[in-house]
Structure formats: C-alpha cells, structure tokens
C-alpha cells in the first residue's frame, strides 16, 4: 500500500479512489507504515492525519513518525464545494487527527462500513 496514492486521491477530490484505497488497506498493520519521504509538507500533514485516523478506527496505534508531523500551512477543507456554513461545522466536527493538522472533513470521512 502506497500512502502517497490516497493522499493524491484525497487532494484531487477523487473520493472513489480514496475509499477504494481505504478498503484495500483494511488488513494493514498501521504501526509499520513508513513515513513517506517525497511529499510536500501539507501532503505529509494529510498523510499523517489519515494514518492516525485509520489506525484509530482499526484499534491500532499509529506509527511514531505521525506525532512529529505538524499542521498544514493553511486550513484545508477536504470536501470540495463546501460553503462557509458547512466549513464552519467541519471545523468543529472533524476527526481529531485532522483538526489538529488544520484539515477539515466530516466525522465519518472515508469510513467504509
């Protein structure tokens, strides 16, 4: 599983590809996922948030490298076309690994089941 694939899918707005990646990653041992080495800072923030979110949902610990990754430089709403009211709600309801990194999405973001 290449973490860069889901990061690029999310950032390009390809929800179908991102969800498929999550489905394919159901049996991943999240503690062993390596830190991507060739992502920009904001992409790395998203990668860390996604790994922490998916690890949490599967009852696992996240790899240590995620704790060292800071927030995105500017707030980033992961729902394309979200208006100001929805963005405000997402700022309050986003999963904690995302909120902490200045990324905003619904609480059930990328949940597959």
C-alpha positions in Angstrom: 0.0 0.0 0.0 1.4 3.3 -1.0 0.3 6.1 1.2 1.0 8.7 -1.5 -1.8 7.2 -3.6 -4.5 8.0 -1.0 -3.0 11.5 -0.4 -3.1 12.3 -4.1 -6.7 10.9 -4.4 -7.9 13.0 -1.5 -6.3 16.2 -2.7 -7.6 15.7 -6.2 -11.1 15.1 -4.9 -11.2 11.5 -6.1 -13.4 10.2 -3.3 -14.0 6.8 -5.1 -10.3 6.2 -5.4 -9.6 7.2 -1.8 -12.4 5.0 -0.4 -11.1 2.0 -2.5 -7.6 2.6 -1.1 -9.1 2.5 2.5 -10.9 -0.7 1.7 -7.8 -2.3 0.3 -5.9 -1.2 3.5 -8.2 -3.0 5.9 -5.6 -5.5 7.0 -2.7 -3.0 7.2 -0.6 -3.0 10.4 -0.6 0.8 10.8 2.3 0.7 13.3 4.5 -0.4 10.4 3.5 2.2 7.8 6.7 4.1 6.9 6.9 7.8 6.7 6.6 8.9 3.1 9.8 10.7 2.1 8.8 12.6 -1.0 5.7 14.5 0.0 5.4 18.3 0.4 4.7 19.5 4.0 0.9 19.8 3.5 0.7 16.4 1.8 2.7 14.9 4.7 0.3 16.5 7.2 -2.6 14.8 5.4 -0.8 11.5 5.2 -0.1 11.6 9.0 -3.7 12.6 9.7 -5.1 9.7 7.6 -2.8 7.2 9.1 -3.7 8.2 12.6 -7.4 8.2 11.7 -7.4 4.8 10.1 -5.2 3.3 12.9 -7.6 4.7 15.5 -10.6 3.2 13.6 -8.9 -0.2 13.5 -8.0 -0.2 17.2 -4.2 0.2 16.5 -1.6 2.6 17.4 -0.2 5.0 14.8 3.4 4.8 13.8 5.7 7.1 15.8 6.5 9.3 12.9 3.0 10.8 12.7 3.5 12.5 16.1 6.3 14.5 14.6 4.2 15.9 11.7 2.8 19.4 12.1 -0.3 21.0 10.6 -1.0 22.1 7.1 0.1 25.7 6.5 -3.5 26.9 5.8 -6.9 25.4 6.7 -7.9 22.8 4.1 -11.4 21.6 3.7 -11.4 18.1 2.2 -15.0 18.5 0.8 -14.9 20.3 -2.5 -17.6 22.9 -2.9 -18.3 23.2 0.9 -19.8 26.6 1.6 -19.0 28.8 4.6 -21.6 27.3 6.9 -20.5 23.7 6.2 -16.9 24.6 6.6 -17.6 26.1 10.0 -19.4 22.9 11.0 -16.5 20.8 9.8 -14.0 22.8 11.8 -15.9 21.6 14.9 -16.8 18.1 13.9 -13.7 16.9 12.0 -11.9 13.9 13.5 -9.2 15.0 15.9 -6.2 13.8 13.9 -7.4 16.0 11.0 -8.4 19.0 13.1 -5.0 19.0 14.8 -3.4 19.4 11.4 -5.7 22.1 10.1 -7.6 19.6 7.8 -11.4 19.5 7.9 -13.7 16.7 6.8 -16.9 15.1 8.2 -16.6 12.9 11.2 -17.3 9.8 9.1 -14.7 10.8 6.4 -13.6 7.8 4.4 -15.5 5.4 6.6 -16.3 2.3 4.6 -18.5 0.3 6.8 
